[in-house]
């Protein structure tokens, strides 16, 4: 079974990808966007992709996303290695990346 982002136009990072599911009026989503962008800028080969949950209900259902923000950490092949909901701390994101790279 192909990964959910295959053919979806999601550009995966060379080493890992941080996939963030957000919604328009979610204040923690904005803070999460900043944290993930900072981490992606710090760690070579890591990409940050933000997906609007409301416009991608197909992925939301398939991946059983129940709240925003939800962050998925993918390895280089696009497999989910970690999943978390709520606003993450920068140190926790960096630690989670350790499992992906």
DACOR-V170916 format. One record per residue. N is the residue number from 1. RES is the residue in one small letter. SS is DSSP state (~ for helix, > for strand, _ for the rest). PSI is psi in whole degrees, 0 to 359 (999 if undefined). D_FIRST is the distance of its C-alpha to the first C-alpha in Angstrom with 1 decimal. Layout:
BEGIN
n:N res:RES ss:SS psi:PSI d_first:D_FIRST
n:N res:RES ss:SS psi:PSI d_first:D_FIRST
END
This chain:
BEGIN
n:1 res:x ss:_ psi:126 d_first:0.0
n:2 res:x ss:_ psi:155 d_first:3.8
n:3 res:x ss:_ psi:152 d_first:6.6
n:4 res:x ss:_ psi:335 d_first:8.8
n:5 res:x ss:_ psi:354 d_first:11.5
n:6 res:x ss:_ psi:125 d_first:10.1
n:7 res:x ss:_ psi:11 d_first:12.8
n:8 res:x ss:_ psi:1 d_first:14.6
n:9 res:x ss:_ psi:16 d_first:17.5
n:10 res:x ss:_ psi:118 d_first:17.0
n:11 res:x ss:_ psi:112 d_first:18.8
n:12 res:x ss:_ psi:150 d_first:17.6
n:13 res:x ss:_ psi:158 d_first:20.5
n:14 res:x ss:_ psi:322 d_first:21.3
n:15 res:x ss:_ psi:324 d_first:21.3
n:16 res:x ss:> psi:163 d_first:19.8
n:17 res:x ss:> psi:136 d_first:19.3
n:18 res:x ss:> psi:112 d_first:20.9
n:19 res:x ss:> psi:121 d_first:19.2
n:20 res:x ss:> psi:124 d_first:21.9
n:21 res:x ss:> psi:123 d_first:21.6
n:22 res:x ss:> psi:169 d_first:25.2
n:23 res:x ss:_ psi:160 d_first:27.4
n:24 res:x ss:_ psi:316 d_first:30.7
n:25 res:x ss:_ psi:31 d_first:33.3
n:26 res:x ss:_ psi:105 d_first:31.8
n:27 res:x ss:~ psi:316 d_first:34.4
n:28 res:x ss:~ psi:336 d_first:32.3
n:29 res:x ss:~ psi:322 d_first:29.6
n:30 res:x ss:~ psi:316 d_first:32.3
n:31 res:x ss:~ psi:322 d_first:33.2
n:32 res:x ss:~ psi:319 d_first:29.6
n:33 res:x ss:~ psi:315 d_first:29.2
n:34 res:x ss:~ psi:313 d_first:32.3
n:35 res:x ss:~ psi:312 d_first:31.2
n:36 res:x ss:~ psi:323 d_first:27.8
n:37 res:x ss:~ psi:320 d_first:29.4
n:38 res:x ss:~ psi:315 d_first:32.1
n:39 res:x ss:~ psi:316 d_first:29.7
n:40 res:x ss:~ psi:325 d_first:27.6
n:41 res:x ss:~ psi:331 d_first:31.0
n:42 res:x ss:~ psi:326 d_first:32.2
n:43 res:x ss:_ psi:114 d_first:29.3
n:44 res:x ss:_ psi:139 d_first:28.6
n:45 res:x ss:_ psi:7 d_first:25.1
n:46 res:x ss:> psi:132 d_first:24.0
n:47 res:x ss:> psi:152 d_first:23.1
n:48 res:x ss:> psi:125 d_first:23.5
n:49 res:x ss:> psi:128 d_first:21.6
n:50 res:x ss:> psi:132 d_first:22.9
n:51 res:x ss:> psi:128 d_first:21.2
n:52 res:x ss:> psi:112 d_first:23.5
n:53 res:x ss:_ psi:323 d_first:22.1
n:54 res:x ss:_ psi:328 d_first:24.3
n:55 res:x ss:_ psi:352 d_first:23.1
n:56 res:x ss:_ psi:53 d_first:19.3
n:57 res:x ss:~ psi:333 d_first:19.3
n:58 res:x ss:~ psi:313 d_first:15.8
n:59 res:x ss:~ psi:321 d_first:14.4
n:60 res:x ss:~ psi:314 d_first:17.1
n:61 res:x ss:~ psi:315 d_first:16.1
n:62 res:x ss:~ psi:322 d_first:12.4
n:63 res:x ss:_ psi:2 d_first:13.4
n:64 res:x ss:_ psi:48 d_first:16.6
n:65 res:x ss:_ psi:122 d_first:19.0
n:66 res:x ss:_ psi:346 d_first:22.4
n:67 res:x ss:_ psi:160 d_first:24.9
n:68 res:x ss:_ psi:145 d_first:25.7
n:69 res:x ss:_ psi:145 d_first:25.7
n:70 res:x ss:> psi:133 d_first:22.4
n:71 res:x ss:> psi:131 d_first:21.4
n:72 res:x ss:> psi:134 d_first:18.2
n:73 res:x ss:> psi:121 d_first:18.6
n:74 res:x ss:> psi:146 d_first:15.9
n:75 res:x ss:> psi:183 d_first:16.4
n:76 res:x ss:_ psi:333 d_first:16.7
n:77 res:x ss:_ psi:357 d_first:13.0
n:78 res:x ss:_ psi:11 d_first:12.2
n:79 res:x ss:_ psi:141 d_first:11.3
n:80 res:x ss:> psi:122 d_first:13.5
n:81 res:x ss:> psi:338 d_first:16.4
n:82 res:x ss:> psi:153 d_first:18.9
n:83 res:x ss:> psi:136 d_first:19.4
n:84 res:x ss:> psi:149 d_first:22.9
n:85 res:x ss:> psi:157 d_first:24.8
n:86 res:x ss:_ psi:175 d_first:28.2
n:87 res:x ss:_ psi:120 d_first:30.1
n:88 res:x ss:_ psi:157 d_first:29.4
n:89 res:x ss:_ psi:147 d_first:32.1
n:90 res:x ss:~ psi:316 d_first:31.9
n:91 res:x ss:~ psi:323 d_first:32.4
n:92 res:x ss:~ psi:323 d_first:29.5
n:93 res:x ss:~ psi:316 d_first:27.1
n:94 res:x ss:~ psi:319 d_first:28.5
n:95 res:x ss:~ psi:318 d_first:28.1
n:96 res:x ss:~ psi:325 d_first:24.4
n:97 res:x ss:~ psi:332 d_first:23.8
n:98 res:x ss:~ psi:332 d_first:25.3
n:99 res:x ss:~ psi:337 d_first:22.2
n:100 res:x ss:~ psi:331 d_first:20.0
n:101 res:x ss:_ psi:999 d_first:22.2
END
